[in-house]
Structure formats: structure tokens, C-alpha cells
Amino acid sequence: MVGQEVARRRTFAIISHPDAGKTTLTEKLLLFAGAIHIAGSVKARKASRHATSDWMEIEKQRGISVASSVMQMEYGDCVINLLDTPGHQDFSEDTYRVLTAVDAALMVIDAGNGVEAQTLRLLEVCRARNTPIITFVNKMDREVREPLDLIDEIERTLRMAAVPFTWPMGMGRGFQGVFDLRHNHMRVFHPGSDRLDDEDEIIQGLDNPLLAERFGDQAANLQQEIELIRGASPEFDQEAFLAGRQTPVFFGSAINNFGIREVLDALVGLAPPPGSRSALQRHVQPHELRFTGVVFKIQANMNPAHRDRIAFVRICSGRFERGMNLRIARNDKDIRTNGVVSFLSQRRDLLDVAYPGDIIGIPNHGTLQLGDTLTEGERLQFTGLPFFAPEIFQTVEIADPMRSKQLKLGLAQLGEEGAIQVFRPHLGSALLLGAVGALQFDVVAHRLKYEYSVDARLAPAKYQLARWITAEDARELKRFIDTNAHRVAYDAVGAPTFLASFGAELSVAEENWKHIRFHKMREHAGLVFQESVDV
């Protein structure tokens, strides 16, 4: 039973540079799968509709995605778990953690801009995990770059073979549709966001006289380009795709609902079902009968009226049943699961049963932390959920001292979910905020105001870098902390951190304290530290 359900699951993330059309594509995938009936408008910020995956108030106001969201839908015989991620580079840490919870990725490229910086950064993360990648080249209804140039750039910059599955005829006002190379037919483009592309006109065969009759020179150019790419592109190799060495490429226009069906079919037909997951103790296979799962995201205030906190859990093995007892491996505490939910972005439904690959939400009040492993009793610790050393620091003050309790509560909860890193100095009581990107501070200030009714003033701090510190000898670590008390702080889980105003300070500390290890990245609860990460 578990094995059959595992085979039906497809769990993937959508990644892209900002404004490539990722959130629009997310909406249209939900629309085509029948999960929603009206796609939200990403850009119409003053309208009553917003993107289904953009549920925060700041997302609705700015028209950007700043938090990952989870959506489950059925398509054909498969259950698809779709994770939409922030495109802005300042939220790459949240995106990275989401990528640890998926089995494949859908990369969206703006056909006018090609492969952009944030796309490349996220693709490096996928490559480090050998995550299979499907590519969708968006906005073909605009004046964009030549498809052959885009294919060449994908191969050069991403260092993987690009295998076109569809090929466009024209672009901009001259965009006529895409030719499906696997099924040997042309899907004719008609602009409009109120139609599904399975209603579009289909012309069978590349040598069909109707193509030349309808499209003239454009049909001739299409034939020449397809002949060229068939000769130059490698044959699609499923094993190379699963190893992250090949990416199938599709062309279309998400805003016009065009090319979506082919992408959904590829996700079902090509993307892998859930695989094994690494824990410190052993590899866990998805078809095992006993439940295991890992918390990869915590979100506060999805329902502001109830001040809730939801732990997003990726099921790694076994069958989940509502009401079952689960154990937190970190502290051996048991939790009940009567209120577990499934997701369609901010909409939640009580969940009775779930299987490996599914994402479930467990309401809690601080019991669960990012990286926690849940089991039916076995002592396991899944690995790979990272926290990056902050690159920017700010101090926080409040205009009304009477709101200090709300400030501490808000920062504690936002720190738990990874929206910001909150540090408590070894000396003094003033909290210090750390982030990878500056926009994270804007989001935190906004959320403190609208979710916790706290007007906070943020100001630059004197620190420029941080490193988590460990030592084999606990006495040596305590001696280092006591000696450098003015530069030491503790993060949300109590892991000690060395703060420096200049790189030279870190170099001096590393030179003088040979038995102290300084880490750029840590995993859950300080259990596993790494020297560096290249992303």
C-alpha cells in the first residue's frame, strides 16, 4: 500500500529569478490541475484577487513572493506537491531549505533575459543535491531572445545538456505556437488567459502542408530549426536527467495559459517519485512501514487571528494517520497529531492520511523547530537542513516600551521560522538581528507591525560577519566565550556564535584559538556543523 502511494507522488519546487513568471506559472499549474478555478493576478496589487501562493499582506502589497508556500493537487493518477519559493536573492536561505524537501525542480526562465544570477545560484544548490530539473522558458509572446541562443546559454551557464521537448514558432506578435517534438504536432497559439491549452488547435506533423499554408516562411524556419536541434541535441536520457546532467526544455507563455499542459505531463512522466533520505544513523527508504518525517519550514501567523505556528513536515517514509503519536528525536517528547492539515497555500484542510513525498502541517506553539526529525519512536536525525551565517546585522528598538513583550514574542516566532536570525548577546539584553539579505529586515519590520502590532526601529549594527563556534573540549569553548564575551551571542537554539566587525578580527581569533572551530553554516540545533557551503 505504501509503495503504491509512493509511486504516485511527485514533489517539486518552482525556482527562478524575480519577475520570470514563477508565481504566474504556479497559478496556472493549479488551474490546469483543477485545484483552483480562477488564477489570481500577481501584478494587480490593488485588485481583490492575489496569487494563490502569495498569502502574506506584504506579498499582496508589493506583488512579490517572500515566503515559500505549499500546494497539493491531483493530476491524472498522480498526487503533486508543489512548493513555490521566493525568487528574490535575499530569501535564498528559505529557498535552500525548501529544496531539501523536494525530489525535483521546475526552473522558470524569462525568454527575454535568459539565465539570471539568482537562477544560477539556485541551480547550483540543485546540482549539489543532484536534483532533477525541468526547464520552462516563459514569455514567448513577447519580443525575446532567439531560442537557439537561450539553449546555448542554458548549456554553458548551467553546465548541463538542454534537450528541447517543445520548440517555438516565432516570438512576440509573431509567436504562433510550439511544436511538440515527442508527439510530432504543433499547438497553435491564441492569446488569452481565459482558455486552457487543451482547447487549442493542434496541427499534426512537421511536414503537414497546413503549416506552410498557414504560416509561410515561419513554418520553413521552424522546420530548419528543428532539423538543426535534432542533429545537435543529445537524445533524452532518463538516468542523466535524474542525475541532474540533462534538463528537458519547454517553451510557452504562462500568462496566456500556453505550454502549461506539456509541463504538467513532464512532471508526472519524468520527475521521480520520493527516494531514500539520509539520516545520521542510516538511509531511510520511503516504502518502509514506520513513519518518519523532517521539519523543513515553520511559518507563524498563517492565520493572524489565531497567532498560529505551523511546522511544515516532509514525510520521508511510512503512512501518516491523523491522531497518531509521533516522537521528536531531538528531545524524545511525544506530540499528538489531531490537528494536522494539508495545504493549498494559505487554505488548510484537516488531513486524515498522507504518504512519503507529501507535505503536512502540524500546528504547534514552539514545540517543533526547524530540522526536527519525527518518528514513531526510532532515534533518527535527518541531515541537510542548513542555516547560513548572516552577512548583515541590525539592532532593533521599539517606539513604545510597553510593547517590549510583543516585540520579544514576535522576534522569537519569526526567528523560529527562519525569517530572520535572532541573536541574544552573551553580555547585555538588547537583541541583535542577522540576515543574508537586506530585504529580510523590511519584511520583519512589516510583519512585526501588522502581525504583532509593534512599531520597530531597525538600525545598522557594528558587526559584519558571524561564525558558529564549537570545540571538542567543552572547557575550552567556555574559556573562549568568557574571554570574548563582548563578541559572543546565542542564536534561536542556543548555539554560540562569534561576531566580528572586520574580517581581521575573525582571522586573529582563528589564529589564537587553535582548538575552536568557526563555521559558516550550521544544521539543525547545532548537531552538525560545516566549514563552508558553495551556493
C-alpha positions as CSV (number, residue, x, y, z in Angstrom):
1,M,0.0,0.0,0.0
2,V,2.7,2.5,1.0
3,G,4.8,1.5,-2.1
4,Q,1.8,2.2,-4.4
5,E,1.2,5.6,-2.9
6,V,4.9,6.5,-3.1
7,A,4.9,5.7,-6.8
8,R,2.0,8.2,-7.3
9,R,3.8,11.1,-5.6
10,R,5.7,13.9,-7.3
11,T,7.2,16.6,-5.0
12,F,8.9,19.6,-6.7
13,A,9.8,23.2,-6.2
14,I,9.5,26.1,-8.7
15,I,12.6,28.2,-8.8
16,S,13.5,31.3,-10.8
17,H,14.9,34.8,-10.8
18,P,12.4,37.5,-9.7
19,D,9.9,38.5,-12.4
20,A,10.5,35.5,-14.6
21,G,6.8,34.5,-14.1
22,K,7.3,31.8,-11.5
23,T,4.2,32.7,-9.4
24,T,2.1,33.1,-12.5
25,L,3.2,29.6,-13.7
26,T,2.3,28.3,-10.2
27,E,-1.2,29.7,-10.5
28,K,-1.6,28.2,-14.0
29,L,-0.4,24.7,-12.9
30,L,-3.0,24.8,-10.2
31,L,-5.6,25.9,-12.7
32,F,-4.9,23.2,-15.2
33,A,-4.8,20.5,-12.5
34,G,-8.3,21.7,-11.3
35,A,-7.1,22.8,-7.9
36,I,-8.4,26.4,-8.4
37,H,-10.9,27.8,-10.8
38,I,-9.7,31.4,-11.1
39,A,-6.0,32.3,-11.3
40,G,-5.0,35.2,-9.0
41,S,-3.4,38.3,-10.5
42,V,0.2,38.6,-9.5
43,K,0.6,42.2,-10.6
44,A,-2.8,43.7,-9.9
45,R,-1.9,44.7,-6.4
46,K,-5.0,46.8,-5.8
47,A,-7.4,44.1,-7.1
48,S,-9.3,41.9,-4.8
49,R,-7.6,38.8,-6.1
50,H,-4.0,37.9,-5.4
51,A,-1.8,35.0,-6.4
52,T,-2.9,31.9,-4.5
53,S,0.7,31.2,-3.4
54,D,1.2,34.8,-2.2
55,W,-0.8,35.0,1.1
56,M,1.2,37.4,3.3
57,E,0.0,41.0,3.4
58,I,3.4,42.3,2.3
59,E,3.3,39.9,-0.7
60,K,-0.1,41.3,-1.7
61,Q,1.1,44.9,-1.4
62,R,4.3,44.5,-3.2
63,G,3.4,41.8,-5.7
64,I,6.4,39.6,-4.8
65,S,6.8,36.3,-3.1
66,V,8.8,36.5,0.2
67,A,7.8,33.2,1.8
68,S,7.6,29.6,0.4
69,S,4.2,28.2,0.1
70,V,2.9,24.6,-0.4
71,M,0.1,23.4,-2.6
72,Q,-1.1,19.8,-3.2
73,M,-3.1,18.8,-6.2
74,E,-4.0,15.7,-8.2
75,Y,-3.3,15.4,-11.9
76,G,-4.0,12.2,-13.7
77,D,-3.1,9.3,-11.4
78,C,-0.5,11.3,-9.5
79,V,-0.6,13.5,-6.4
80,I,1.6,16.6,-6.9
81,N,3.1,18.5,-4.1
82,L,4.2,21.9,-5.4
83,L,6.4,24.2,-3.4
84,D,6.6,27.8,-4.6
85,T,9.7,29.6,-3.5
86,P,10.8,33.2,-3.2
87,G,12.6,34.4,-6.3
88,H,14.4,37.3,-4.6
89,Q,18.0,36.5,-3.7
90,D,17.6,37.9,-0.2
91,F,15.4,34.9,0.6
92,S,17.7,32.2,-0.8
93,E,18.1,30.7,2.7
94,D,14.4,29.8,2.9
95,T,14.5,28.6,-0.7
96,Y,17.5,26.4,0.0
97,R,15.7,24.7,2.9
98,V,12.7,24.1,0.7
99,L,15.0,22.5,-1.9
100,T,16.0,19.9,0.7
101,A,12.3,18.8,0.9
102,V,11.7,18.1,-2.8
103,D,12.6,15.4,-5.4
104,A,12.7,17.7,-8.5
105,A,12.7,21.3,-9.5
106,L,10.9,23.3,-12.2
107,M,13.1,26.2,-13.4
108,V,11.4,29.2,-15.0
109,I,13.5,31.3,-17.3
110,D,12.4,34.7,-18.8
111,A,13.0,34.3,-22.5
112,G,13.9,38.0,-22.7
113,N,16.6,37.8,-20.0
114,G,17.9,34.3,-20.2
115,V,19.7,32.7,-17.2
116,E,19.9,35.3,-14.5
117,A,22.0,35.5,-11.4
118,Q,19.5,34.1,-8.8
119,T,18.5,31.3,-11.2
120,L,22.2,30.3,-11.4
121,R,22.6,30.4,-7.6
122,L,19.6,28.2,-7.0
123,L,20.7,25.8,-9.8
124,E,24.0,25.4,-8.0
125,V,22.0,24.3,-4.9
126,C,20.1,21.8,-7.0
127,R,23.2,20.5,-8.6
128,A,24.8,20.0,-5.2
129,R,21.9,17.7,-4.4
130,N,21.7,16.1,-7.9
131,T,18.1,17.3,-8.1
132,P,16.5,16.7,-11.5
133,I,15.5,19.9,-13.2
134,I,12.8,20.6,-15.8
135,T,13.1,24.0,-17.6
136,F,10.2,26.2,-18.8
137,V,11.2,29.2,-21.0
138,N,8.5,31.8,-20.4
139,K,7.1,34.9,-22.1
140,M,7.4,33.8,-25.7
141,D,4.5,36.1,-26.5
142,R,7.0,39.0,-26.1
143,E,10.0,40.2,-28.1
144,V,12.6,37.9,-26.6
145,R,16.0,36.3,-27.4
146,E,16.4,33.7,-30.1
147,P,15.6,30.2,-28.8
148,L,18.8,28.7,-30.1
149,D,20.8,31.4,-28.1
150,L,18.8,30.5,-25.0
151,I,19.5,26.8,-25.3
152,D,23.2,27.6,-25.8
153,E,23.2,29.8,-22.7
154,I,21.5,27.2,-20.6
155,E,24.1,24.6,-21.5
156,R,27.0,27.0,-21.0
157,T,26.0,28.6,-17.7
158,L,24.2,25.7,-16.1
159,R,26.8,23.1,-17.3
160,M,24.1,20.6,-18.3
161,A,22.7,19.3,-21.6
162,A,19.5,21.0,-22.6
163,V,17.1,18.7,-24.5
164,P,14.2,20.6,-26.2
165,F,10.8,18.8,-25.8
166,T,8.9,21.6,-27.5
167,W,10.1,24.3,-29.9
168,P,8.6,27.8,-30.6
169,M,7.5,29.2,-33.9
170,G,8.2,32.9,-33.8
171,M,8.1,35.3,-30.8
172,G,6.3,38.4,-29.7
173,R,3.5,39.4,-32.0
174,G,4.8,36.8,-34.4
175,F,4.5,34.0,-31.9
176,Q,2.4,31.2,-33.5
177,G,2.8,28.3,-31.1
178,V,5.1,25.5,-30.1
179,F,5.9,22.2,-31.8
180,D,5.9,19.1,-29.6
181,L,9.0,17.1,-30.7
182,R,7.9,14.0,-28.9
183,H,4.4,13.8,-30.2
184,N,5.1,15.4,-33.6
185,H,2.4,18.1,-33.5
186,M,2.0,21.8,-33.4
187,R,0.0,23.6,-30.8
188,V,-1.3,26.8,-32.3
189,F,-1.1,29.9,-30.0
190,H,-4.2,32.1,-29.3
191,P,-3.6,34.8,-26.7
192,G,-5.9,35.0,-23.7
193,S,-5.8,33.9,-20.1
194,D,-9.3,32.6,-20.0
195,R,-8.7,29.4,-22.0
196,L,-6.9,26.2,-21.2
197,D,-4.4,25.0,-23.8
198,D,-6.1,21.6,-24.2
199,E,-8.7,23.7,-26.1
200,D,-6.1,24.9,-28.6
201,E,-5.8,23.9,-32.2
202,I,-3.5,21.0,-32.9
203,I,-1.8,20.5,-36.3
204,Q,-0.3,17.0,-36.7
205,G,3.1,16.5,-38.4
206,L,6.1,18.8,-39.1
207,D,5.6,18.2,-42.8
208,N,1.9,18.9,-42.8
209,P,1.1,21.2,-45.8
210,L,-1.2,23.1,-43.5
211,L,1.7,24.5,-41.6
212,A,3.2,26.1,-44.8
213,E,-0.2,27.2,-45.9
214,R,-1.0,28.9,-42.5
215,F,2.4,30.2,-41.5
216,G,4.5,30.5,-44.7
217,D,8.2,31.4,-44.1
218,Q,7.8,30.9,-40.4
219,A,6.9,27.2,-41.0
220,A,10.0,26.8,-43.1
221,N,12.2,28.4,-40.4
222,L,10.6,26.1,-37.9
223,Q,11.5,23.0,-39.9
224,Q,15.1,24.2,-40.3
225,E,15.5,24.9,-36.6
226,I,14.0,21.6,-35.6
227,E,16.3,19.8,-38.0
228,L,19.2,21.6,-36.5
229,I,18.4,20.9,-32.9
230,R,17.6,17.3,-33.6
231,G,21.0,16.9,-35.0
232,A,22.8,18.9,-32.3
233,S,20.9,18.0,-29.2
234,P,21.5,14.6,-27.4
235,E,18.8,12.1,-27.0
236,F,16.9,12.4,-23.8
237,D,18.4,10.1,-21.2
238,Q,16.2,9.5,-18.1
239,E,19.2,8.5,-16.0
240,A,21.1,11.6,-17.0
241,F,18.0,13.7,-16.1
242,L,17.6,12.1,-12.7
243,A,21.3,12.7,-12.0
244,G,21.0,16.4,-12.9
245,R,23.1,16.2,-16.1
246,Q,20.2,16.8,-18.5
247,T,17.2,19.2,-18.5
248,P,14.2,18.9,-20.7
249,V,13.2,22.3,-22.1
250,F,9.7,23.6,-22.8
251,F,8.6,26.9,-24.3
252,G,5.4,28.8,-23.6
253,S,3.6,31.8,-22.1
254,A,2.3,31.3,-18.6
255,I,0.2,34.5,-18.6
256,N,-1.7,33.1,-21.6
257,N,-2.1,29.6,-20.3
258,F,0.1,28.3,-23.1
259,G,2.5,25.4,-22.8
260,I,1.3,24.5,-19.3
261,R,-0.1,21.1,-20.1
262,E,3.2,19.8,-21.5
263,V,5.0,20.9,-18.3
264,L,2.4,19.1,-16.1
265,D,2.7,16.0,-18.2
266,A,6.5,16.1,-17.9
267,L,6.3,16.5,-14.2
268,V,4.2,13.4,-14.0
269,G,6.0,11.4,-16.6
270,L,9.6,12.3,-16.0
271,A,10.1,13.6,-12.4
272,P,11.0,10.9,-9.9
273,P,8.8,9.6,-7.0
274,P,10.2,10.1,-3.5
275,G,13.5,8.4,-2.9
276,S,15.6,7.5,0.1
277,R,16.7,10.1,2.7
278,S,19.9,10.3,4.6
279,A,20.0,10.3,8.4
280,L,23.0,10.3,10.7
281,Q,22.1,6.7,11.7
282,R,21.1,5.2,8.3
283,H,19.4,5.7,5.0
284,V,15.6,5.7,5.2
285,Q,13.6,4.2,2.4
286,P,10.2,5.7,1.5
287,H,8.4,2.3,1.3
288,E,9.3,1.5,5.0
289,L,6.1,0.9,7.0
290,R,7.0,3.1,10.0
291,F,6.6,6.9,9.7
292,T,9.5,9.3,9.6
293,G,9.4,13.0,8.6
294,V,11.5,16.2,8.9
295,V,10.5,19.8,9.7
296,F,11.9,21.9,6.9
297,K,9.9,25.1,7.4
298,I,8.0,26.8,10.2
299,Q,5.5,29.6,9.5
300,A,4.0,31.9,12.1
301,N,0.6,33.6,11.7
302,M,-0.7,31.9,8.6
303,N,-4.0,32.7,10.3
304,P,-3.3,36.0,12.1
305,A,-6.5,35.8,14.1
306,H,-5.2,32.8,15.9
307,R,-1.4,33.6,16.1
308,D,-0.7,30.1,15.0
309,R,2.6,28.4,14.1
310,I,2.6,25.6,11.5
311,A,5.5,23.2,11.2
312,F,5.8,22.0,7.6
313,V,6.9,18.4,7.6
314,R,8.1,16.4,4.6
315,I,7.1,12.8,5.1
316,C,10.1,10.5,4.3
317,S,8.7,7.1,5.0
318,G,5.6,5.2,6.1
319,R,2.0,6.2,6.4
320,F,0.7,9.1,8.4
321,E,-2.7,8.8,10.1
322,R,-4.3,11.7,11.9
323,G,-4.2,11.2,15.7
324,M,-1.1,9.0,15.7
325,N,1.6,9.7,18.3
326,L,4.9,11.0,16.9
327,R,8.2,11.5,18.8
328,I,10.6,14.4,18.4
329,A,14.0,12.8,18.1
330,R,15.8,15.9,19.5
331,N,14.2,15.6,22.9
332,D,12.2,12.4,23.0
333,K,9.0,14.3,23.5
334,D,5.8,13.0,22.0
335,I,3.2,15.0,20.1
336,R,-0.3,14.3,19.1
337,T,-1.4,15.0,15.6
338,N,-5.2,15.5,15.8
339,G,-5.0,18.9,14.0
340,V,-2.6,18.1,11.2
341,V,-3.5,19.8,7.9
342,S,-2.8,19.7,4.1
343,F,-2.2,22.9,2.1
344,L,-3.4,24.9,-0.8
345,S,-1.2,27.9,0.0
346,Q,-3.0,29.6,3.0
347,R,-6.0,27.4,2.8
348,R,-5.8,24.4,5.1
349,D,-7.8,21.2,5.4
350,L,-7.8,18.6,8.1
351,L,-5.8,15.6,6.9
352,D,-6.6,12.0,7.6
353,V,-3.9,10.1,5.7
354,A,-0.6,11.1,4.0
355,Y,2.4,9.3,2.4
356,P,6.1,9.9,1.6
357,G,6.5,12.9,-0.5
358,D,3.5,14.7,1.0
359,I,3.9,17.9,3.0
360,I,1.8,18.1,6.1
361,G,1.3,20.9,8.6
362,I,1.5,20.4,12.3
363,P,0.1,23.3,14.4
364,N,2.3,23.8,17.5
365,H,3.4,26.5,20.0
366,G,7.1,26.3,19.8
367,T,7.4,22.6,20.4
368,L,8.9,21.9,16.9
369,Q,12.0,23.5,15.5
370,L,13.4,23.7,12.0
371,G,15.3,20.4,11.3
372,D,13.4,18.3,13.8
373,T,13.0,14.7,12.9
374,L,9.7,13.0,13.7
375,T,9.4,9.2,14.1
376,E,7.2,6.5,15.7
377,G,10.0,6.1,18.3
378,E,13.2,5.4,16.4
379,R,16.1,7.7,17.2
380,L,16.9,9.3,13.9
381,Q,18.3,12.7,12.8
382,F,17.9,13.6,9.2
383,T,20.7,15.8,7.8
384,G,21.0,18.6,5.3
385,L,18.8,21.4,6.6
386,P,21.1,24.5,6.6
387,F,21.4,27.8,8.4
388,F,23.8,30.3,6.8
389,A,26.0,32.7,8.7
390,P,24.3,36.2,8.5
391,E,26.0,38.8,6.3
392,I,24.1,41.9,7.6
393,F,23.2,42.8,11.1
394,Q,20.8,45.3,12.7
395,T,19.8,46.3,16.1
396,V,16.1,46.7,17.0
397,E,14.3,49.2,19.2
398,I,10.6,49.9,19.7
399,A,8.9,53.3,19.8
400,D,6.6,52.2,22.7
401,P,8.5,50.4,25.6
402,M,5.1,49.0,26.7
403,R,5.2,46.7,23.6
404,S,8.5,45.1,24.6
405,K,6.8,41.8,25.4
406,Q,5.1,41.7,22.0
407,L,8.5,42.5,20.4
408,K,10.2,39.6,22.0
409,L,7.4,37.3,21.2
410,G,7.3,38.4,17.6
411,L,11.1,38.1,17.1
412,A,11.1,34.7,18.8
413,Q,8.5,33.3,16.5
414,L,10.0,34.9,13.4
415,G,13.4,33.5,14.4
416,E,11.9,30.1,14.8
417,E,10.6,30.1,11.3
418,G,13.9,31.3,9.8
419,A,12.5,34.6,8.6
420,I,15.4,36.3,10.5
421,Q,18.1,35.1,12.7
422,V,17.8,36.5,16.3
423,F,20.9,36.6,18.5
424,R,21.0,37.2,22.2
425,P,24.3,38.7,23.3
426,H,26.3,37.0,26.0
427,L,26.6,40.4,27.7
428,G,23.5,42.7,27.8
429,S,19.9,42.1,26.9
430,A,19.5,44.0,23.5
431,L,18.6,41.6,20.7
432,L,20.6,41.5,17.5
433,L,19.1,40.6,14.2
434,G,21.1,38.9,11.4
435,A,20.1,38.2,7.8
436,V,21.5,37.1,4.5
437,G,19.7,39.8,2.5
438,A,18.6,43.4,3.4
439,L,15.0,42.8,2.3
440,Q,14.6,40.3,5.1
441,F,14.8,43.3,7.6
442,D,12.0,45.1,5.7
443,V,9.8,42.0,5.9
444,V,10.5,41.5,9.6
445,A,9.6,45.2,10.4
446,H,6.5,44.9,8.3
447,R,5.4,41.7,9.9
448,L,6.1,43.0,13.4
449,K,3.8,45.9,12.7
450,Y,1.0,44.1,11.1
451,E,1.1,40.7,12.8
452,Y,2.3,41.8,16.3
453,S,1.3,45.5,16.5
454,V,4.8,46.5,17.2
455,D,6.5,49.5,15.5
456,A,10.1,48.6,15.4
457,R,13.1,50.8,14.5
458,L,16.0,48.9,12.9
459,A,19.4,50.4,12.7
460,P,22.8,49.0,11.3
461,A,24.9,47.2,13.9
462,K,28.7,47.3,14.1
463,Y,29.1,43.6,13.1
464,Q,29.8,42.4,9.6
465,L,30.1,38.7,9.9
466,A,29.3,35.8,12.2
467,R,30.6,32.2,12.7
468,W,29.1,29.5,14.8
469,I,31.7,28.1,17.2
470,T,32.4,24.6,18.5
471,A,35.2,22.7,20.3
472,E,35.8,19.1,21.3
473,D,36.7,20.3,24.8
474,A,33.7,22.0,26.5
475,R,36.1,23.7,28.9
476,E,38.0,25.3,26.0
477,L,34.8,26.5,24.5
478,K,33.7,28.1,27.8
479,R,37.1,29.7,28.2
480,F,36.8,31.2,24.6
481,I,33.3,32.5,25.4
482,D,34.4,34.1,28.7
483,T,37.4,35.7,27.1
484,N,35.4,37.0,24.1
485,A,32.1,37.7,25.9
486,H,31.6,41.1,24.1
487,R,31.7,39.3,20.8
488,V,29.6,36.2,21.6
489,A,25.9,35.8,21.1
490,Y,23.5,32.8,21.1
491,D,21.0,32.0,18.2
492,A,17.4,30.8,18.4
493,V,18.5,27.3,19.6
494,G,21.2,28.5,21.9
495,A,24.2,27.7,19.6
496,P,27.1,30.1,20.5
497,T,28.2,32.5,17.8
498,F,31.3,34.6,17.4
499,L,30.6,38.1,16.0
500,A,33.2,40.3,14.3
501,S,33.2,43.8,12.9
502,F,36.0,43.1,10.5
503,G,37.4,40.1,8.8
504,A,40.7,40.6,10.5
505,E,39.1,40.0,13.9
506,L,38.0,36.6,12.8
507,S,41.5,35.9,11.4
508,V,43.0,36.8,14.7
509,A,40.6,34.7,16.7
510,E,41.2,31.7,14.4
511,E,45.0,32.1,14.8
512,N,44.9,32.5,18.6
513,W,42.4,29.8,19.4
514,K,43.6,26.6,17.6
515,H,41.1,24.3,19.3
516,I,38.0,26.4,18.4
517,R,36.2,25.7,15.1
518,F,34.5,28.5,13.3
519,H,31.6,27.5,11.0
520,K,29.9,29.4,8.1
521,M,26.9,27.1,8.2
522,R,25.2,25.0,10.8
523,E,22.5,22.4,10.6
524,H,19.6,21.8,13.0
525,A,20.2,22.6,16.7
526,G,23.9,22.6,16.3
527,L,24.1,18.9,15.8
528,V,26.0,19.1,12.6
529,F,28.3,22.0,11.6
530,Q,30.0,22.5,8.3
531,E,33.0,24.6,7.5
532,S,31.6,26.3,4.4
533,V,29.0,25.9,1.6
534,D,29.3,26.9,-2.0
535,V,25.9,28.2,-3.3
